[in-house]
């Protein structure tokens, strides 16, 4: 899982864009990631490629996804109950 995959999964899970827009966004991300390699002239692409080169980022992305999903869920479903507890779902 790559960094942009986390954002794509959240966008899809919460239906933040239409299906057509999502497919276009997914294709754009795939095209952009193909050029995002270490040594790229674009500094952002170079950093993205370097960040995903090792195993460390790949191990952290599912955990990052979990925390991002929880944050977005808490935003989409504000506090419930008198105690102010936030539900994950």
Rosetta blueprint (number, residue, H / E / L):
1 X L
2 X L
3 X H
4 X H
5 X H
6 X H
7 X H
8 X H
9 X H
10 X H
11 X H
12 X H
13 X H
14 X L
15 X L
16 X L
17 X L
18 X L
19 X H
20 X H
21 X H
22 X H
23 X H
24 X H
25 X H
26 X H
27 X H
28 X H
29 X H
30 X H
31 X H
32 X H
33 X H
34 X H
35 X H
36 X L
37 X L
38 X L
39 X L
40 X L
41 X L
42 X L
43 X H
44 X H
45 X H
46 X H
47 X H
48 X H
49 X H
50 X H
51 X H
52 X L
53 X L
54 X L
55 X H
56 X H
57 X H
58 X H
59 X H
60 X H
61 X H
62 X H
63 X H
64 X H
65 X H
66 X H
67 X H
68 X H
69 X H
70 X H
71 X H
72 X H
73 X H
74 X H
75 X H
76 X H
77 X L
78 X L
79 X L
80 X E
81 X L
82 X L
83 X L
84 X L
85 X E
86 X L
87 X L
88 X L
89 X L
